[in-house]
């Protein structure tokens, strides 16, 4: 579950917001693209592509089939994933952008492996 703190409302009352996706949806935090290409050229924000890589911050409970059985999620919180370019809904909470997408739009889980292995 993803928890956000320190929302201040009128009389300095703190409110926490829990973001829990439903069914087979996941919440992904964008991973920023490098500002520099492999050739050393710096990219302005307008030249950067829409990110397709992120870290899962919250997962739903799973998909329900037509027969009523529950299918568990294949991803977990903390997984680094690649997802379809134009999928999901973007939300911004406390200055951080998140993407809420169905699990079927996740293409792969990225495992960082040391070079030469």
C-alpha positions as CSV (number, residue, x, y, z in Angstrom):
1,X,0.0,0.0,0.0
2,X,1.3,3.5,-0.9
3,X,0.9,6.1,1.8
4,X,1.4,9.8,1.5
5,X,1.7,12.2,4.5
6,X,1.6,15.8,5.4
7,X,-1.4,17.2,3.6
8,X,-2.2,20.4,5.5
9,X,-5.8,21.5,5.3
10,X,-7.0,24.9,6.7
11,X,-6.6,24.4,10.5
12,X,-3.3,22.5,10.2
13,X,-4.9,19.1,10.3
14,X,-2.7,16.4,8.8
15,X,-4.4,14.0,6.4
16,X,-2.8,10.9,5.0
17,X,-3.8,9.6,1.5
18,X,-3.7,5.8,0.8
19,X,-3.5,4.9,-2.9
20,X,-4.6,1.3,-3.3
21,X,-5.4,0.2,-6.9
22,X,-8.3,-2.0,-7.5
23,X,-8.4,-5.5,-9.1
24,X,-5.5,-6.0,-11.6
25,X,-4.3,-2.4,-11.6
26,X,-0.8,-1.2,-10.5
27,X,0.6,2.2,-9.5
28,X,3.9,2.9,-11.2
29,X,6.3,5.7,-10.4
30,X,8.2,7.0,-13.5
31,X,11.9,6.4,-13.7
32,X,13.5,9.6,-15.1
33,X,15.4,9.3,-18.4
34,X,19.0,10.4,-18.5
35,X,19.7,14.0,-19.5
36,X,22.6,12.9,-21.6
37,X,22.8,10.3,-24.5
38,X,25.5,7.7,-24.7
39,X,27.3,10.0,-27.2
40,X,27.4,12.8,-24.6
41,X,24.7,15.0,-26.1
42,X,22.5,16.7,-23.5
43,X,18.8,16.4,-24.1
44,X,16.3,19.2,-23.3
45,X,13.0,18.2,-21.7
46,X,11.1,18.7,-25.0
47,X,13.3,16.1,-26.8
48,X,12.9,13.4,-24.2
49,X,10.6,10.5,-25.0
50,X,7.7,9.5,-22.8
51,X,9.1,7.2,-20.1
52,X,8.3,3.5,-20.5
53,X,10.1,2.3,-17.4
54,X,9.1,2.6,-13.8
55,X,9.0,1.1,-10.3
56,X,5.8,-0.4,-8.9
57,X,4.6,1.4,-5.8
58,X,1.3,-0.4,-5.2
59,X,-0.6,-3.4,-6.6
60,X,-4.2,-4.4,-6.6
61,X,-5.6,-7.7,-5.3
62,X,-5.8,-9.4,-8.7
63,X,-8.1,-10.1,-11.6
64,X,-11.4,-11.9,-11.3
65,X,-12.2,-14.3,-14.2
66,X,-15.6,-14.8,-15.8
67,X,-16.0,-18.0,-13.7
68,X,-15.4,-16.0,-10.5
69,X,-11.9,-17.3,-9.7
70,X,-9.2,-14.8,-8.6
71,X,-5.9,-14.7,-10.6
72,X,-3.0,-13.4,-8.5
73,X,-0.7,-10.6,-9.7
74,X,2.6,-11.5,-11.3
75,X,4.3,-8.3,-10.1
76,X,5.0,-7.0,-6.6
77,X,5.8,-3.7,-5.0
78,X,9.4,-2.6,-5.8
79,X,9.6,-4.4,-9.2
80,X,11.2,-2.3,-12.0
81,X,9.1,-2.8,-15.1
82,X,8.7,-1.8,-18.7
83,X,5.2,-0.9,-19.8
84,X,3.3,0.2,-23.0
85,X,4.0,3.7,-24.1
86,X,0.5,5.2,-24.1
87,X,-1.3,3.2,-21.4
88,X,-3.0,4.0,-18.1
89,X,-3.9,7.2,-16.3
90,X,-1.4,9.7,-15.0
91,X,-1.9,11.2,-11.6
92,X,0.3,13.7,-9.7
93,X,0.4,13.5,-5.9
94,X,2.7,15.9,-3.9
95,X,4.7,16.7,-7.0
96,X,5.4,13.1,-7.9
97,X,3.9,11.6,-11.1
98,X,2.4,8.2,-11.0
99,X,0.8,6.0,-13.6
100,X,-2.1,3.7,-12.9
101,X,-2.3,0.8,-15.5
102,X,-3.7,-2.7,-15.7
103,X,-1.2,-5.5,-15.3
104,X,-1.7,-6.6,-18.9
105,X,0.0,-3.4,-20.1
106,X,3.2,-4.4,-18.3
107,X,5.6,-5.8,-20.8
108,X,8.5,-7.1,-18.7
109,X,10.2,-7.0,-15.3
110,X,13.7,-5.5,-15.5
111,X,16.4,-7.2,-13.5
112,X,19.7,-5.3,-13.3
113,X,22.5,-7.8,-14.0
114,X,26.2,-6.9,-13.6
115,X,28.1,-6.6,-16.9
116,X,30.0,-9.7,-18.0
117,X,27.7,-12.2,-16.3
